[in-house]
């Protein structure tokens, strides 16, 4: 299918078996290509100061399939799913995690 414009659609499939016409319905899940995530800038912090680190992913569809993972090096700071959000239309995902500046942090 190309150029699907309805975010909440159903597909009907008609068939005949032994001369009897049947129909099967299924929901069409429309995915939108992901736009690049946006990490909001973090100001310069003194050791011990904290700041809310926010990552936004605009225009996600379907958002219930998205998983956002915030990492610092190999360490996972936060992992968030949106599986309880059943919105079909594109939506912005936002994940926030409070970080505290440490001496070994840089850049």
Secondary structure, 3 states (H helix, E strand, C coil): CCCCCCCCEEEEEEEEECCEEEEEEEEECCCCCCCCCEECCCCCCCCCCEEEEEEEEEEECCHHHCEEEEEECCEEEEEEECCCCCCCCCEEEEEEEEEECCCCCCC
